[in-house]
Amino acid sequence: MSKLNQQFQLPDGRKLGYDEYGAADGKPIFYLHGSPSSRVEFSLFGDDALAKSLNVRLIAVDRPGMGLSDFQSNRRLLDFPRDLLALADHLNIERFSILAYSLGGIHGLACAYAIPERLTKVGIVSGAALFTEPALMQNINAGTRKYLTLPRKNPFAARLFLGMMAMMIRFAPNLMTASAASNLPTPDLPIVADSNFQAGFVHMLREALRNGTRGAFHESLLSVTDFGFRLQEIQTPLHLWHGEADQNVPVEMARFVESAVPKCEAEFYPNEGHLSLFKKNAEEIIRAL
């Protein structure tokens, strides 16, 4: 099916960008990307053929300010579930699952809390994040720590950091991919060494920052702001997959979420990192949803 670069106008006039993969009448799954990232991120881990083979209709959505989605001022974490419901209604989808990756994990948690009546299950890969808990941040890598904490500590430096990222991905993509790889654990290195993955990663970041850095800046602020709900209040069934070698989102975060959310099951992979887990197990993960 593979319908790419689509836009839907929300009730408040903003546009929401999305891509579709798989079977038009398949089981619907909304994919929530990491940050800074965009809807094209899914193509790093899966494709139209995989979604079709599993009879899935996968809809990858750009969050506000990234990709084809308009920026939303003063957005809070619990605002995005409303956008997702509006898109689901537009696509005539009543009930659906969510697959959230990396920093998309907190948006998956927000949806699990806010719209349980529409959800079948929420799956979070390498991203059951609670960055408001300092004890869970101890093993996070330097690059991710800077992206998350700098906007609150030093907004000017954070904008400079994101601006440099945008310049690098446009004019020195090889330098950008090398910089990203330097923060990854050993299991992830063969993934980022692949030239096709590198090209997809560059495309994903360029798309994320195509309209500037406001979306990415705001997302990092949301990650370290009070969620507006407690994990214990989530009633939607939650499934976590996490590599124990992950240094972008340390495994302690997933273990914390597993212990807090009532209907949560988790699978931990001893020798997998932030990318390798999803890359190797995408079929199994999508089938579970």
Order of alpha helices (4+ residues) and beta strands (2+ residues): beta-beta-beta-alpha-beta-alpha-beta-alpha-beta-alpha-alpha-alpha-alpha-alpha-alpha-beta-alpha-beta-alpha
